Amino acid sequence: MPELPEVETIVQDLNKKIKGKRISKVNVRLKRIVKSENFVKVLIGNSVKEALRRGKLIIFKLEKENNYLLVHLRMTGQVIYQQNNRITAGGHSDNNDNLKELPNKHSHVIIYFTDGSKLFFNDQRQFGVLKIVNAKRLQEEKKKFGIEPLSREFNTKYLENLIKNKKKNIKAFLLDQKYIAGIGNIYADETLFRAGVSPTRRVDSLTKNEIKKIAESVKIILKKAIQARGTTFNNYVDADGNQGSFVNFLKIYGRGGKECKKCKTILKKIKVAGRGTVCCPKCQK
């Protein structure tokens, strides 16, 4: 599942591809992933003004009637832009098999532009969601997410106030989108390793210095990941079909049973907040 850095990369790249393009036709091939009755009607004849991001949500601002197209990629959603024979894709990629022939059995929505280019929404597991919202509804959708961790407002003091009177462990807290938007399993593990904090620690046990380290680490890790165009394992590519290179900088995620790069202790793989989690018993307290 793409997290904040991967979605940010997708949005930045798609902005270069589809900004200002007018929609001529829409083909909904799987109705249940489209959650708006007026979906096709709103899109046809409309233009894409820009692509935006809120947490892991992709937002396409439309030219007419102050409407927006929202795309939730969820587990295996993929946005694919095709112009002539050039394919650009972001999201899940199943080793690029989904890109060899378009449309294919996983292509559930196709948006056609007047210049002949197309935007596909592919989703193998069909957990993704597309819908049209107006400006008021968009604000309601945005309110479901907590603070953007790369915003100026997110700092030690903000995090300190955010965790006040909370009792959950710090990893579960970081993963909870209603508190902080866009952090998933990869960047939660990497953040906590850099901060030297165990993922099982309850937030009400953290010292002010530990909270400071976590707030700083969130920003540093996410910024580095965006610069590297995200993390790629077997299924994520950016909007040009390129693999993100942050996987080369991972210190702990996915390394359970291997030596800690910092202290050589064998890393533990445990389950925290229902997610596979790797931590160093020596470096993280």
ZATOR-888731 format. One record per residue (C-alpha): x, y, z. Coordinates in steps of 0.001 Angstrom, whole numbers, padded with zeros to 6 digits. Example, Ala and Ser with C-alpha at 12.3 -4.5 7.8 and 13.67 -1.06 7.14 Angstrom:
! residues 2
<site><east>012300</east><north>-004500</north><up>007800</up></site>
<site><east>013670</east><north>-001060</north><up>007140</up></site>
This chain:
! residues 285
<site><east>000000</east><north>000000</north><up>000000</up></site>
<site><east>001466</east><north>003391</north><up>-000937</up></site>
<site><east>001994</east><north>005730</north><up>002014</up></site>
<site><east>002464</east><north>009514</north><up>002101</up></site>
<site><east>005779</east><north>009657</north><up>000155</up></site>
<site><east>004493</east><north>007360</north><up>-002591</up></site>
<site><east>001193</east><north>009229</north><up>-002944</up></site>
<site><east>002993</east><north>012589</north><up>-002927</up></site>
<site><east>005219</east><north>011323</north><up>-005747</up></site>
<site><east>002187</east><north>010108</north><up>-007720</up></site>
<site><east>000422</east><north>013455</north><up>-007310</up></site>
<site><east>003459</east><north>015528</north><up>-008306</up></site>
<site><east>003989</east><north>013462</north><up>-011443</up></site>
<site><east>000333</east><north>013253</north><up>-012497</up></site>
<site><east>000090</east><north>017031</north><up>-012224</up></site>
<site><east>002589</east><north>017217</north><up>-015070</up></site>
<site><east>000591</east><north>014761</north><up>-017172</up></site>
<site><east>-003104</east><north>015629</north><up>-016885</up></site>
<site><east>-003359</east><north>019235</north><up>-015702</up></site>
<site><east>-005778</east><north>021101</north><up>-017985</up></site>
<site><east>-006927</east><north>017999</north><up>-019869</up></site>
<site><east>-010630</east><north>017816</north><up>-020757</up></site>
<site><east>-012624</east><north>014609</north><up>-020252</up></site>
<site><east>-014592</east><north>013298</north><up>-023246</up></site>
<site><east>-015811</east><north>009909</north><up>-022015</up></site>
<site><east>-015943</east><north>007747</north><up>-018876</up></site>
<site><east>-016280</east><north>003958</north><up>-018761</up></site>
<site><east>-017184</east><north>002466</north><up>-015364</up></site>
<site><east>-016563</east><north>-001277</north><up>-015648</up></site>
<site><east>-017049</east><north>-002133</north><up>-011954</up></site>
<site><east>-019847</east><north>-000072</north><up>-010466</up></site>
<site><east>-019314</east><north>-000914</north><up>-006802</up></site>
<site><east>-015994</east><north>000916</north><up>-006501</up></site>
<site><east>-017646</east><north>004154</north><up>-007686</up></site>
<site><east>-019532</east><north>005739</north><up>-004798</up></site>
<site><east>-021255</east><north>008629</north><up>-006619</up></site>
<site><east>-024432</east><north>008410</north><up>-008702</up></site>
<site><east>-023416</east><north>011514</north><up>-010675</up></site>
<site><east>-019873</east><north>010230</north><up>-011325</up></site>
<site><east>-020019</east><north>010020</north><up>-015130</up></site>
<site><east>-022234</east><north>013079</north><up>-015563</up></site>
<site><east>-019891</east><north>015334</north><up>-013576</up></site>
<site><east>-016726</east><north>014116</north><up>-015286</up></site>
<site><east>-017753</east><north>014305</north><up>-018963</up></site>
<site><east>-016903</east><north>017747</north><up>-020365</up></site>
<site><east>-014958</east><north>018668</north><up>-017247</up></site>
<site><east>-011226</east><north>019414</north><up>-017039</up></site>
<site><east>-008629</east><north>018531</north><up>-014413</up></site>
<site><east>-007297</east><north>021729</north><up>-012818</up></site>
<site><east>-004748</east><north>020014</north><up>-010571</up></site>
<site><east>-003947</east><north>016931</north><up>-008524</up></site>
<site><east>-003662</east><north>017257</north><up>-004743</up></site>
<site><east>-002998</east><north>015015</north><up>-001753</up></site>
<site><east>-004459</east><north>014713</north><up>001746</up></site>
<site><east>-002845</east><north>011923</north><up>003722</up></site>
<site><east>-002970</east><north>008923</north><up>001375</up></site>
<site><east>-005934</east><north>010338</north><up>-000559</up></site>
<site><east>-005523</east><north>011578</north><up>-004167</up></site>
<site><east>-007714</east><north>014581</north><up>-005019</up></site>
<site><east>-008317</east><north>015775</north><up>-008583</up></site>
<site><east>-009705</east><north>019306</north><up>-008608</up></site>
<site><east>-012147</east><north>019732</north><up>-011493</up></site>
<site><east>-012773</east><north>022908</north><up>-013463</up></site>
<site><east>-016589</east><north>023028</north><up>-013332</up></site>
<site><east>-019015</east><north>023492</north><up>-010440</up></site>
<site><east>-016320</east><north>023304</north><up>-007758</up></site>
<site><east>-016291</east><north>019498</north><up>-007849</up></site>
<site><east>-013496</east><north>017069</north><up>-006989</up></site>
<site><east>-012674</east><north>013495</north><up>-007946</up></site>
<site><east>-011371</east><north>011546</north><up>-004947</up></site>
<site><east>-009289</east><north>008388</north><up>-005369</up></site>
<site><east>-008603</east><north>006044</north><up>-002450</up></site>
<site><east>-005945</east><north>003575</north><up>-003657</up></site>
<site><east>-006220</east><north>001363</north><up>-000562</up></site>
<site><east>-004273</east><north>-001916</north><up>-000841</up></site>
<site><east>-003836</east><north>-002526</north><up>-004573</up></site>
<site><east>-005242</east><north>000517</north><up>-006358</up></site>
<site><east>-003254</east><north>001904</north><up>-009258</up></site>
<site><east>-003659</east><north>005065</north><up>-011342</up></site>
<site><east>-002326</east><north>004607</north><up>-014890</up></site>
<site><east>-002023</east><north>007385</north><up>-017467</up></site>
<site><east>-001651</east><north>006378</north><up>-021116</up></site>
<site><east>-000771</east><north>008712</north><up>-023975</up></site>
<site><east>000026</east><north>007183</north><up>-027356</up></site>
<site><east>002270</east><north>004247</north><up>-026460</up></site>
<site><east>003670</east><north>005802</north><up>-023301</up></site>
<site><east>002451</east><north>004466</north><up>-019972</up></site>
<site><east>002900</east><north>006214</north><up>-016640</up></site>
<site><east>001613</east><north>004617</north><up>-013456</up></site>
<site><east>001486</east><north>005117</north><up>-009719</up></site>
<site><east>000371</east><north>002821</north><up>-006935</up></site>
<site><east>000270</east><north>-000966</north><up>-006928</up></site>
<site><east>002029</east><north>-002618</north><up>-009846</up></site>
<site><east>002219</east><north>-006438</north><up>-009603</up></site>
<site><east>005629</east><north>-006346</north><up>-011291</up></site>
<site><east>004231</east><north>-004245</north><up>-014149</up></site>
<site><east>002016</east><north>-007082</north><up>-015473</up></site>
<site><east>-000970</east><north>-004743</north><up>-015296</up></site>
<site><east>000752</east><north>-002327</north><up>-017663</up></site>
<site><east>001369</east><north>-004723</north><up>-020558</up></site>
<site><east>-002176</east><north>-004604</north><up>-021895</up></site>
<site><east>-004710</east><north>-001856</north><up>-021188</up></site>
<site><east>-007495</east><north>-002090</north><up>-020410</up></site>
<site><east>-007253</east><north>-005470</north><up>-018660</up></site>
<site><east>-009399</east><north>-007410</north><up>-016194</up></site>
<site><east>-008241</east><north>-005143</north><up>-013344</up></site>
<site><east>-009145</east><north>-001892</north><up>-015171</up></site>
<site><east>-012361</east><north>-000861</north><up>-013407</up></site>
<site><east>-012684</east><north>002789</north><up>-014466</up></site>
<site><east>-011358</east><north>004430</north><up>-017630</up></site>
<site><east>-011372</east><north>008201</north><up>-018126</up></site>
<site><east>-010826</east><north>009372</north><up>-021721</up></site>
<site><east>-009429</east><north>012827</north><up>-022524</up></site>
<site><east>-010118</east><north>014841</north><up>-025676</up></site>
<site><east>-006480</east><north>014548</north><up>-026813</up></site>
<site><east>-006780</east><north>010748</north><up>-026959</up></site>
<site><east>-004972</east><north>010044</north><up>-023693</up></site>
<site><east>-006581</east><north>007919</north><up>-020963</up></site>
<site><east>-006525</east><north>007538</north><up>-017188</up></site>
<site><east>-007160</east><north>004024</north><up>-015850</up></site>
<site><east>-008008</east><north>003005</north><up>-012307</up></site>
<site><east>-006828</east><north>-000581</north><up>-011831</up></site>
<site><east>-007359</east><north>-002552</north><up>-008646</up></site>
<site><east>-006737</east><north>-006281</north><up>-008236</up></site>
<site><east>-008347</east><north>-006689</north><up>-004816</up></site>
<site><east>-011047</east><north>-004081</north><up>-005500</up></site>
<site><east>-010770</east><north>-002268</north><up>-002154</up></site>
<site><east>-010208</east><north>001124</north><up>-003810</up></site>
<site><east>-012872</east><north>003818</north><up>-004000</up></site>
<site><east>-013609</east><north>006644</north><up>-006457</up></site>
<site><east>-016176</east><north>009356</north><up>-005844</up></site>
<site><east>-017196</east><north>012888</north><up>-006765</up></site>
<site><east>-017586</east><north>015462</north><up>-003995</up></site>
<site><east>-018301</east><north>019180</north><up>-003825</up></site>
<site><east>-016183</east><north>021651</north><up>-001846</up></site>
<site><east>-018195</east><north>021189</north><up>001347</up></site>
<site><east>-018006</east><north>017409</north><up>001202</up></site>
<site><east>-014283</east><north>017616</north><up>000421</up></site>
<site><east>-013708</east><north>019493</north><up>003665</up></site>
<site><east>-015626</east><north>016785</north><up>005513</up></site>
<site><east>-013426</east><north>014141</north><up>003882</up></site>
<site><east>-010279</east><north>016042</north><up>004811</up></site>
<site><east>-011401</east><north>016312</north><up>008432</up></site>
<site><east>-011244</east><north>012527</north><up>008692</up></site>
<site><east>-007468</east><north>012875</north><up>008584</up></site>
<site><east>-005226</east><north>014288</north><up>011259</up></site>
<site><east>-002422</east><north>016784</north><up>010811</up></site>
<site><east>-000093</east><north>016587</north><up>007818</up></site>
<site><east>003250</east><north>015526</north><up>009345</up></site>
<site><east>005261</east><north>017685</north><up>006937</up></site>
<site><east>003291</east><north>020817</north><up>007777</up></site>
<site><east>004868</east><north>023662</north><up>009739</up></site>
<site><east>002303</east><north>023135</north><up>012507</up></site>
<site><east>003508</east><north>019603</north><up>013233</up></site>
<site><east>006273</east><north>019895</north><up>015812</up></site>
<site><east>007236</east><north>018649</north><up>019273</up></site>
<site><east>004705</east><north>020794</north><up>021097</up></site>
<site><east>001898</east><north>019772</north><up>018736</up></site>
<site><east>002735</east><north>016075</north><up>019145</up></site>
<site><east>002999</east><north>016514</north><up>022905</up></site>
<site><east>-000532</east><north>017932</north><up>023023</up></site>
<site><east>-001808</east><north>015327</north><up>020565</up></site>
<site><east>-000786</east><north>012357</north><up>022710</up></site>
<site><east>-001952</east><north>013898</north><up>025974</up></site>
<site><east>-004331</east><north>011563</north><up>027852</up></site>
<site><east>-003910</east><north>008833</north><up>025222</up></site>
<site><east>-003064</east><north>005298</north><up>026333</up></site>
<site><east>-002299</east><north>003399</north><up>023109</up></site>
<site><east>001197</east><north>002343</north><up>022047</up></site>
<site><east>003206</east><north>004747</north><up>019933</up></site>
<site><east>003131</east><north>002664</north><up>016745</up></site>
<site><east>-000666</east><north>002313</north><up>016845</up></site>
<site><east>-000821</east><north>006064</north><up>017417</up></site>
<site><east>001379</east><north>006862</north><up>014404</up></site>
<site><east>-000701</east><north>004560</north><up>012190</up></site>
<site><east>-004007</east><north>006116</north><up>013245</up></site>
<site><east>-004946</east><north>008444</north><up>010371</up></site>
<site><east>-007236</east><north>010571</north><up>012532</up></site>
<site><east>-004198</east><north>011806</north><up>014481</up></site>
<site><east>-001467</east><north>012032</north><up>011823</up></site>
<site><east>-002175</east><north>011655</north><up>008093</up></site>
<site><east>-000251</east><north>009455</north><up>005696</up></site>
<site><east>002050</east><north>007371</north><up>007906</up></site>
<site><east>001840</east><north>003620</north><up>007309</up></site>
<site><east>003760</east><north>000572</north><up>008437</up></site>
<site><east>007029</east><north>001319</north><up>006645</up></site>
<site><east>007533</east><north>004852</north><up>007876</up></site>
<site><east>006222</east><north>004168</north><up>011390</up></site>
<site><east>008928</east><north>001512</north><up>011865</up></site>
<site><east>011647</east><north>003691</north><up>010349</up></site>
<site><east>010595</east><north>006725</north><up>012403</up></site>
<site><east>010636</east><north>004851</north><up>015707</up></site>
<site><east>014004</east><north>003256</north><up>014979</up></site>
<site><east>015550</east><north>006618</north><up>014225</up></site>
<site><east>013993</east><north>008059</north><up>017387</up></site>
<site><east>015210</east><north>005117</north><up>019496</up></site>
<site><east>011720</east><north>004384</north><up>020807</up></site>
<site><east>010160</east><north>000918</north><up>021049</up></site>
<site><east>006946</east><north>000548</north><up>019007</up></site>
<site><east>005264</east><north>-001052</north><up>022032</up></site>
<site><east>005783</east><north>001940</north><up>024330</up></site>
<site><east>002585</east><north>003582</north><up>025539</up></site>
<site><east>002415</east><north>007214</north><up>024512</up></site>
<site><east>001725</east><north>008319</north><up>028086</up></site>
<site><east>005135</east><north>006910</north><up>029103</up></site>
<site><east>007164</east><north>008971</north><up>026616</up></site>
<site><east>009518</east><north>011666</north><up>027867</up></site>
<site><east>009571</east><north>015131</north><up>026336</up></site>
<site><east>012916</east><north>014329</north><up>024708</up></site>
<site><east>011521</east><north>011126</north><up>023172</up></site>
<site><east>008514</east><north>013015</north><up>021811</up></site>
<site><east>010921</east><north>015563</north><up>020308</up></site>
<site><east>012929</east><north>012785</north><up>018633</up></site>
<site><east>009779</east><north>011204</north><up>017202</up></site>
<site><east>008487</east><north>014511</north><up>015793</up></site>
<site><east>011881</east><north>015244</north><up>014214</up></site>
<site><east>012250</east><north>011705</north><up>012862</up></site>
<site><east>008818</east><north>011709</north><up>011208</up></site>
<site><east>009770</east><north>014760</north><up>009147</up></site>
<site><east>013283</east><north>013571</north><up>008305</up></site>
<site><east>012189</east><north>010078</north><up>007235</up></site>
<site><east>009247</east><north>011282</north><up>005121</up></site>
<site><east>011282</east><north>014017</north><up>003415</up></site>
<site><east>014053</east><north>011549</north><up>002535</up></site>
<site><east>011486</east><north>009086</north><up>001203</up></site>
<site><east>009893</east><north>011728</north><up>-001037</up></site>
<site><east>013328</east><north>012684</north><up>-002368</up></site>
<site><east>013901</east><north>008989</north><up>-003148</up></site>
<site><east>010459</east><north>008821</north><up>-004818</up></site>
<site><east>009142</east><north>006395</north><up>-002221</up></site>
<site><east>009880</east><north>002818</north><up>-001230</up></site>
<site><east>009604</east><north>-000088</north><up>-003670</up></site>
<site><east>009376</east><north>-003760</north><up>-002833</up></site>
<site><east>007505</east><north>-005884</north><up>-005377</up></site>
<site><east>004503</east><north>-003746</north><up>-006136</up></site>
<site><east>004990</east><north>000013</north><up>-006051</up></site>
<site><east>006019</east><north>002218</north><up>-008950</up></site>
<site><east>005713</east><north>005985</north><up>-009277</up></site>
<site><east>003741</east><north>007816</north><up>-011959</up></site>
<site><east>006437</east><north>007226</north><up>-014574</up></site>
<site><east>006617</east><north>003522</north><up>-013793</up></site>
<site><east>009907</east><north>004027</north><up>-011922</up></site>
<site><east>010616</east><north>002240</north><up>-008675</up></site>
<site><east>011175</east><north>004354</north><up>-005576</up></site>
<site><east>014688</east><north>003971</north><up>-004164</up></site>
<site><east>014050</east><north>004550</north><up>-000443</up></site>
<site><east>014148</east><north>000757</north><up>-000007</up></site>
<site><east>017935</east><north>001155</north><up>-000230</up></site>
<site><east>017885</east><north>003401</north><up>002846</up></site>
<site><east>015628</east><north>001295</north><up>005084</up></site>
<site><east>017265</east><north>000662</north><up>008436</up></site>
<site><east>014707</east><north>-001684</north><up>009989</up></site>
<site><east>011485</east><north>-002277</north><up>008059</up></site>
<site><east>011323</east><north>-005810</north><up>006642</up></site>
<site><east>014647</east><north>-006800</north><up>008278</up></site>
<site><east>013389</east><north>-009037</north><up>011096</up></site>
<site><east>015956</east><north>-011723</north><up>012031</up></site>
<site><east>018840</east><north>-009745</north><up>010527</up></site>
<site><east>021531</east><north>-007736</north><up>012302</up></site>
<site><east>020761</east><north>-004174</north><up>013352</up></site>
<site><east>022743</east><north>-001845</north><up>011108</up></site>
<site><east>023572</east><north>000259</north><up>014140</up></site>
<site><east>024478</east><north>-002185</north><up>016945</up></site>
<site><east>024555</east><north>-005648</north><up>015259</up></site>
<site><east>021884</east><north>-007040</north><up>017611</up></site>
<site><east>019429</east><north>-009403</north><up>015885</up></site>
<site><east>016274</east><north>-007481</north><up>015033</up></site>
<site><east>012984</east><north>-008780</north><up>016417</up></site>
<site><east>009838</east><north>-009235</north><up>014362</up></site>
<site><east>006687</east><north>-008786</north><up>016414</up></site>
<site><east>003072</east><north>-007786</north><up>015900</up></site>
<site><east>001990</east><north>-004330</north><up>017021</up></site>
<site><east>-001389</east><north>-002760</north><up>016252</up></site>
<site><east>-002148</east><north>-005801</north><up>014110</up></site>
<site><east>000820</east><north>-005079</north><up>011835</up></site>
<site><east>004098</east><north>-006897</north><up>011323</up></site>
<site><east>006701</east><north>-004781</north><up>013112</up></site>
<site><east>010481</east><north>-004906</north><up>013307</up></site>
<site><east>012430</east><north>-003362</north><up>016167</up></site>
<site><east>015854</east><north>-003471</north><up>017793</up></site>
<site><east>015720</east><north>-004595</north><up>021453</up></site>
<site><east>018940</east><north>-002702</north><up>022162</up></site>
<site><east>018550</east><north>000562</north><up>020207</up></site>
<site><east>014849</east><north>001071</north><up>020940</up></site>
<site><east>013623</east><north>001454</north><up>024515</up></site>
